[in-house]
């Protein structure tokens, strides 16, 4: 997706900041609908998929040029290939997956970026949009982030659920399964919610959730039992 980013930046550098959303739509979103069209978030606009990280009107384009210049595309693609091979070794599936990667500027210096400047958004059962803002600092985190998104997307593929169908418990189970899958591939993987509660708090919280959610979960019965 580098040519699309470059085309947008070239046009934006010569235009008013207020024109950037329109230019992004023209040069990026319309050019790559295969990477930004979401079935998991029906009705949500593609630009919203990037979240607050992409406030186009106020964004420093020079920072985006820097993210583009240090974007380790070859290494990131190699990381994806390595993750897919690991996944196939432990969890072979018969579904295809599109993983799009794009340089997005961060809010901090690359060395200070949270999670190595890596993030990923699951857009559907066979589509993940990932971005890197911190150059080579992305690399230690990228494989596990993609593994997590890959398995979350697989669950969507198997159940056919959209975000509108998901209960809080659905979300917790999908995320827990994705985290467990990631640890099979990357044993040292860590997640921001780890150690957020003491063992006593975990037991108390789990008891409350079990009592609150005693009903059939939509879609979960359609997942293979061992997956």
C-alpha positions as CSV (number, residue, x, y, z in Angstrom):
1,X,0.0,0.0,0.0
2,X,3.0,2.3,-0.2
3,X,2.2,3.8,-3.7
4,X,-1.3,4.8,-2.4
5,X,0.2,6.4,0.7
6,X,2.7,8.3,-1.4
7,X,0.1,9.5,-3.8
8,X,-2.0,10.8,-0.9
9,X,0.9,12.5,0.7
10,X,2.0,14.2,-2.5
11,X,-1.5,15.6,-3.1
12,X,-2.0,16.5,0.6
13,X,1.3,18.5,0.8
14,X,0.0,20.8,-1.9
15,X,-3.6,21.2,-0.5
16,X,-5.3,22.6,2.5
17,X,-5.5,20.4,5.6
18,X,-9.2,20.6,5.3
19,X,-9.0,18.8,2.0
20,X,-7.1,15.8,3.4
21,X,-10.0,13.6,4.2
22,X,-11.3,13.9,0.7
23,X,-7.8,13.3,-0.7
24,X,-7.4,10.2,1.5
25,X,-10.7,8.9,0.2
26,X,-9.6,9.5,-3.4
27,X,-6.0,8.2,-3.3
28,X,-6.1,5.6,-0.6
29,X,-9.6,4.3,0.2
30,X,-10.9,4.2,-3.4
31,X,-7.6,2.8,-4.7
32,X,-7.6,-0.1,-2.2
33,X,-11.2,-1.1,-1.2
34,X,-9.9,-4.7,-0.9
35,X,-7.9,-3.5,2.2
36,X,-10.3,-1.2,3.9
37,X,-13.8,-2.5,3.3
38,X,-15.1,-4.0,6.5
39,X,-17.8,-6.7,6.9
40,X,-17.2,-7.0,10.6
41,X,-18.1,-3.3,11.2
42,X,-21.1,-2.8,8.9
43,X,-21.9,0.9,8.2
44,X,-18.5,2.1,9.6
45,X,-16.5,4.3,7.2
46,X,-13.1,3.0,6.2
47,X,-11.3,6.1,7.6
48,X,-12.8,5.2,11.0
49,X,-11.0,1.9,11.0
50,X,-7.7,3.7,11.8
51,X,-9.2,5.2,14.9
52,X,-7.8,8.4,16.6
53,X,-4.3,7.7,15.2
54,X,-5.3,9.2,11.9
55,X,-6.7,12.7,12.5
56,X,-5.9,13.8,9.0
57,X,-6.7,17.5,9.4
58,X,-4.2,18.0,12.3
59,X,-1.7,15.3,11.3
60,X,1.9,16.3,10.7
61,X,2.6,15.2,7.1
62,X,6.3,15.4,7.7
63,X,5.9,12.7,10.4
64,X,4.0,10.6,7.9
65,X,6.8,11.0,5.4
66,X,9.2,9.8,8.1
67,X,7.0,6.8,8.9
68,X,7.0,6.0,5.2
69,X,10.8,6.4,4.8
70,X,11.6,4.0,7.7
71,X,8.8,1.5,6.9
72,X,10.4,-1.9,6.8
73,X,8.1,-3.4,4.2
74,X,10.3,-6.4,3.2
75,X,10.9,-7.4,6.8
76,X,7.2,-7.0,7.7
77,X,6.2,-9.2,4.8
78,X,8.8,-11.8,6.0
79,X,7.3,-11.6,9.5
80,X,3.8,-12.3,8.1
81,X,5.1,-15.3,6.1
82,X,6.8,-16.7,9.2
83,X,3.6,-16.2,11.2
84,X,1.6,-18.0,8.6
85,X,4.0,-20.9,8.5
86,X,3.9,-21.2,12.3
87,X,0.1,-21.0,12.2
88,X,-0.1,-23.7,9.6
89,X,2.1,-26.0,11.7
90,X,-0.2,-25.9,14.7
91,X,-3.5,-24.8,13.3
92,X,-4.0,-25.5,9.6
93,X,-7.1,-23.9,8.1
94,X,-8.7,-24.0,4.7
95,X,-9.6,-20.3,4.5
96,X,-7.6,-17.6,2.8
97,X,-6.6,-14.4,4.6
98,X,-5.7,-10.9,3.2
99,X,-3.3,-9.0,5.4
100,X,-2.6,-5.4,4.3
101,X,0.2,-3.4,5.9
102,X,0.6,0.4,5.7
103,X,2.9,3.0,7.3
104,X,1.0,5.3,9.6
105,X,2.7,8.1,11.6
106,X,2.9,7.8,15.4
107,X,2.3,10.3,18.1
108,X,5.7,9.8,19.6
109,X,9.3,9.2,18.5
110,X,9.8,5.7,17.1
111,X,11.8,4.6,20.1
112,X,9.0,5.6,22.4
113,X,6.1,4.1,20.5
114,X,3.8,1.9,22.5
115,X,3.8,-1.7,21.3
116,X,6.6,-0.9,18.9
117,X,4.2,1.3,16.9
118,X,2.3,-1.7,15.7
119,X,-1.5,-2.1,15.5
120,X,-3.9,-4.2,13.6
121,X,-7.6,-4.0,12.9
122,X,-9.7,-7.0,12.0
123,X,-12.1,-5.9,9.3
124,X,-13.7,-9.3,8.4
125,X,-13.3,-13.0,8.5
126,X,-10.6,-12.9,5.8
127,X,-9.2,-9.3,6.2
128,X,-6.7,-7.7,8.5
129,X,-5.4,-4.1,8.2
130,X,-2.1,-3.6,10.0
131,X,0.1,-0.6,10.4
132,X,3.5,0.3,11.6
133,X,4.7,3.7,12.7
134,X,8.1,3.1,14.2
135,X,10.2,1.5,11.5
136,X,12.4,-1.3,12.8
137,X,11.0,-0.9,16.3
138,X,7.8,-2.6,14.9
139,X,9.5,-5.8,14.1
140,X,9.7,-7.5,17.5
141,X,6.0,-6.9,18.0
142,X,4.6,-7.4,14.5
143,X,4.4,-11.2,14.3
144,X,2.4,-11.6,17.5
145,X,0.1,-8.8,16.7
146,X,-0.7,-10.3,13.3
147,X,-1.1,-13.8,14.9
148,X,-3.7,-12.3,17.3
149,X,-5.6,-10.6,14.6
150,X,-5.4,-13.7,12.3
151,X,-7.1,-15.9,14.9
152,X,-9.7,-13.3,15.8
153,X,-10.5,-13.0,12.1
154,X,-10.7,-16.8,11.8
155,X,-13.3,-16.9,14.5
156,X,-15.4,-14.3,12.7
157,X,-15.0,-16.3,9.5
158,X,-16.3,-19.4,11.3
159,X,-19.2,-17.8,13.1
160,X,-20.3,-15.1,10.6
161,X,-20.8,-12.6,13.4
162,X,-20.4,-8.8,13.1
163,X,-19.6,-6.4,15.9
164,X,-23.3,-5.7,16.2
165,X,-23.9,-9.4,17.1
166,X,-21.2,-9.6,19.7
167,X,-22.1,-9.6,23.4
168,X,-19.5,-8.6,26.0
169,X,-18.9,-12.2,26.7
170,X,-18.5,-13.0,23.0
171,X,-15.8,-10.4,22.8
172,X,-14.0,-11.7,25.9
173,X,-14.0,-15.3,24.6
174,X,-12.9,-14.3,21.1
175,X,-10.0,-12.2,22.5
176,X,-9.0,-14.9,24.9
177,X,-8.9,-17.5,22.2
178,X,-6.8,-15.2,20.0
179,X,-4.4,-14.6,22.8
180,X,-4.1,-18.3,23.6
181,X,-3.4,-19.0,19.9
182,X,-0.8,-16.2,19.8
183,X,1.0,-17.8,22.7
184,X,1.2,-21.1,20.9
185,X,3.1,-19.3,18.1
186,X,5.0,-16.8,20.3
187,X,5.4,-18.1,23.8
188,X,6.8,-14.8,25.1
189,X,3.8,-12.8,23.8
190,X,2.3,-10.3,26.2
191,X,-0.9,-8.4,26.3
192,X,-1.9,-5.1,28.0
193,X,-4.5,-6.7,30.2
194,X,-2.2,-9.1,31.8
195,X,-1.8,-8.8,35.6
196,X,-4.4,-6.1,35.7
197,X,-6.2,-7.9,38.5
198,X,-5.1,-9.9,41.5
199,X,-6.1,-13.5,41.8
200,X,-8.8,-12.6,44.3
201,X,-10.1,-9.9,42.0
202,X,-10.1,-12.3,39.0
203,X,-12.1,-14.9,40.9
204,X,-14.6,-12.3,42.1
205,X,-15.0,-10.8,38.6
206,X,-15.3,-14.2,36.9
207,X,-18.1,-15.1,39.3
208,X,-20.0,-12.0,38.5
209,X,-19.7,-12.6,34.8
210,X,-20.7,-16.2,35.0
211,X,-23.9,-15.2,36.8
212,X,-24.6,-12.4,34.4
213,X,-24.2,-14.3,31.2
214,X,-26.0,-17.6,31.6
215,X,-27.3,-17.8,28.0
216,X,-26.4,-19.3,24.7
217,X,-23.7,-17.3,22.9
218,X,-24.5,-16.6,19.3
219,X,-22.2,-18.2,16.9
220,X,-19.8,-19.9,19.4
221,X,-21.4,-23.3,18.9
222,X,-20.3,-23.1,15.2
223,X,-16.6,-23.0,16.2
224,X,-14.8,-26.3,16.0
225,X,-14.4,-27.6,19.6
226,X,-10.6,-27.7,19.6
227,X,-10.3,-24.2,17.9
